[in-house]
């Protein structure tokens, strides 16, 4: 495991600390013709040797350097501004997959399907997925009977509310609640509820906004309730299966 951590550390240093905006701009402009693309890949080679402090790892460093160059080059060649975020995350995922395979091959680690798909793993996976989209749809359908006149989003101007921000806030808060409960950190749930109350309801205090405030409060508490019950049930099942 130490080798994987060392390779991951080298990746973080090389990708996020040892290249500046000038390099990134030049690479995006010149693509394969940018000298910084090759310098960047070479930095990863030497970082791996320095972090592992073992020059016998030059083969590992060379493979990761070469694949890093290819992955970055393909990203620069085909990415479009509209999909830049997707290419960024895809690029990082590809690098981590390469690091994982190189580490597993070097350490002669093999995985069986049963090692990955376990009952506990399925419980956690189902819980995570459930508090995302299904919980969001359940919440929306349940509170639809109290929807204020018109679309609730119309009560808040486009300047004050980001597109789909409410849904993403719900995703994040339910994931955090589930994580806190599975870790046994109930104080985190309390802190999250207090923070949500301050930031979410601070601008819903005018008398004319009473219906909207009540609508948001009901939605928030229902979202929290679903996440808490999912966390409790998952925690119980994981404890029983010990």
C-alpha positions in Angstrom: 0.0 0.0 0.0 2.9 2.3 0.7 3.8 2.3 -3.0 0.3 3.3 -4.1 0.4 6.2 -1.6 3.8 7.3 -2.9 2.6 7.2 -6.5 -0.6 9.2 -5.5 1.5 11.8 -3.7 3.7 12.2 -6.7 0.6 12.6 -8.9 -0.8 15.3 -6.6 2.5 17.2 -6.5 3.0 17.0 -10.2 -0.5 17.8 -11.4 -1.5 20.5 -8.9 1.6 22.0 -7.4 4.4 21.8 -10.0 2.7 23.5 -13.0 1.4 27.0 -13.2 -1.3 28.8 -15.3 1.3 29.7 -17.9 2.0 26.1 -18.6 -1.7 25.1 -18.7 -2.5 28.0 -21.1 0.4 27.0 -23.3 -0.6 23.4 -23.4 -4.2 24.2 -24.2 -3.0 26.5 -27.0 -0.3 24.4 -28.6 -1.5 20.9 -27.5 1.0 18.3 -28.7 3.4 21.0 -29.8 3.7 22.5 -26.3 7.1 21.9 -24.7 5.4 22.1 -21.3 3.4 19.0 -22.0 6.6 16.9 -22.2 8.2 18.8 -19.3 5.1 18.1 -17.2 5.3 14.4 -18.0 9.0 14.3 -17.2 8.4 15.9 -13.9 6.1 13.0 -13.0 8.9 10.6 -13.8 11.4 12.2 -11.5 8.9 12.8 -8.8 8.1 9.1 -8.6 11.8 8.3 -8.2 12.3 11.0 -5.6 9.1 10.1 -3.6 9.9 6.4 -3.6 13.6 7.1 -3.2 14.3 4.0 -5.1 15.8 4.3 -8.6 14.9 0.7 -9.3 11.4 2.0 -9.8 12.4 3.6 -13.1 10.2 1.2 -15.0 7.2 2.2 -13.0 8.1 5.9 -13.4 8.5 5.5 -17.1 5.1 3.7 -17.6 3.3 6.4 -15.6 5.2 9.2 -17.4 4.3 7.7 -20.8 0.6 7.1 -19.9 0.4 10.5 -18.3 1.7 12.1 -21.5 -0.8 10.2 -23.6 -3.8 10.9 -21.4 -3.0 14.7 -21.1 -2.3 14.9 -24.9 -5.6 13.2 -25.8 -7.5 15.6 -23.4 -5.8 18.6 -24.8 -6.5 17.5 -28.4 -10.2 16.7 -28.0 -11.6 18.7 -25.1 -14.1 21.5 -25.8 -14.8 24.5 -23.6 -18.4 23.3 -23.0 -17.1 19.9 -21.7 -14.0 21.1 -19.9 -15.1 20.0 -16.5 -16.0 16.5 -17.7 -12.6 16.2 -19.4 -10.8 17.4 -16.2 -12.5 14.7 -14.0 -12.1 12.1 -16.7 -8.4 12.9 -17.0 -7.9 12.6 -13.3 -9.8 9.3 -13.1 -7.7 7.9 -15.9 -4.5 8.8 -14.1 -5.7 7.2 -10.9 -6.7 4.0 -12.8 -3.2 3.8 -14.3 -1.6 4.3 -10.9 -3.9 1.6 -9.4 -3.1 -0.9 -12.2 0.7 -0.2 -12.0 0.7 -0.6 -8.3 -1.4 -3.8 -8.4 0.9 -5.3 -11.1 4.0 -4.4 -9.2 2.7 -5.8 -5.9 1.2 -8.9 -7.7 -2.2 -8.0 -6.2 -5.2 -9.9 -7.7 -8.9 -9.1 -7.1 -11.7 -11.6 -7.1 -15.3 -10.5 -7.9 -16.3 -11.6 -4.4 -13.6 -9.4 -2.8 -15.2 -6.3 -4.4 -18.9 -7.2 -4.3 -19.6 -7.9 -0.7 -22.9 -7.6 1.3 -21.5 -4.7 3.3 -20.3 -3.0 0.1 -23.7 -3.4 -1.5 -25.4 -1.9 1.6 -23.2 1.2 1.5 -23.5 1.5 -2.3 -27.3 1.3 -2.2 -27.5 3.8 0.7 -25.3 6.3 -1.2 -27.3 5.9 -4.4 -30.6 6.1 -2.5 -29.8 9.5 -0.8 -29.0 11.0 -4.1 -31.7 10.9 -6.9 -34.4 8.7 -5.3 -34.4 10.8 -2.1 -34.6 14.0 -4.2 -37.5 12.7 -6.2 -39.3 11.4 -3.1 -38.9 14.8 -1.4 -40.1 16.8 -4.4 -43.2 14.6 -4.9 -44.1 14.6 -1.2 -44.0 18.4 -0.8 -45.6 19.1 -4.1 -49.0 19.4 -2.4 -47.7 22.5 -0.6 -46.1 24.1 -3.6 -46.7 27.9 -3.4 -48.7 29.5 -6.2 -46.6 29.3 -9.3 -43.2 27.7 -9.5 -41.2 28.0 -6.2 -38.1 28.9 -8.1 -39.8 31.9 -9.5 -40.1 33.4 -6.0 -36.3 33.8 -5.9 -34.7 35.7 -8.8 -32.3 34.1 -11.1 -29.6 36.4 -9.7 -30.1 35.0 -6.2 -30.4 31.4 -7.1 -28.0 29.3 -9.2 -29.3 26.8 -11.7 -30.0 23.4 -10.0 -28.3 24.7 -6.8 -31.1 23.4 -4.5 -30.9 19.9 -5.9 -27.1 19.7 -5.5 -27.3 21.2 -2.0 -29.7 18.3 -1.2 -27.3 15.7 -2.7 -24.4 17.0 -0.7 -26.2 17.4 2.6 -27.7 13.9 2.5 -24.4 12.4 1.6 -22.8 14.2 4.5 -25.5 13.1 6.9 -25.1 9.5 5.7 -21.4 9.7 6.2 -21.7 11.2 9.7 -24.1 8.5 10.8 -22.1 5.6 9.4 -19.0 7.1 11.2 -21.1 7.6 14.4 -20.5 11.4 14.4 -24.0 12.6 15.3 -22.7 16.0 16.2 -21.9 16.5 12.5 -25.6 16.1 11.7 -26.5 18.7 14.2 -23.9 21.2 12.9 -25.1 20.6 9.3 -28.7 21.3 10.3 -27.7 24.5 12.1 -25.6 25.7 9.2 -28.3 24.9 6.7 -30.8 26.8 8.8 -28.6 29.9 8.9 -27.6 30.0 5.2 -30.9 28.8 3.7 -33.5 30.6 5.7 -31.7 33.8 6.3 -33.2 35.4 3.2 -36.7 34.0 3.8 -37.9 36.2 6.6 -40.3 38.6 5.0 -44.0 38.1 5.9 -45.0 37.8 2.3 -42.6 34.9 2.0 -44.2 32.8 4.8 -45.5 30.1 2.4 -42.2 29.8 0.6 -40.4 29.6 3.9 -42.7 26.9 5.2 -42.3 25.0 1.8 -38.5 25.2 2.1 -38.5 24.1 5.8 -40.7 21.1 5.0 -38.5 20.1 2.2 -35.4 20.4 4.2 -36.7 18.5 7.2 -38.0 15.7 4.9 -34.7 15.5 3.1 -32.9 15.3 6.5 -35.3 12.7 7.7 -34.8 10.4 4.7 -31.0 10.7 5.0 -31.1 10.0 8.8 -33.4 7.0 8.4 -31.2 5.6 5.6 -28.1 6.1 7.7 -29.7 4.4 10.7 -30.9 1.4 8.7 -27.6 1.0 6.9 -25.7 1.3 10.2 -28.0 -1.3 11.8 -27.5 -3.7 8.8 -23.7 -3.3 8.9 -23.6 -3.9 12.6 -25.8 -7.1 12.3 -23.5 -8.4 9.6 -20.3 -8.0 11.6 
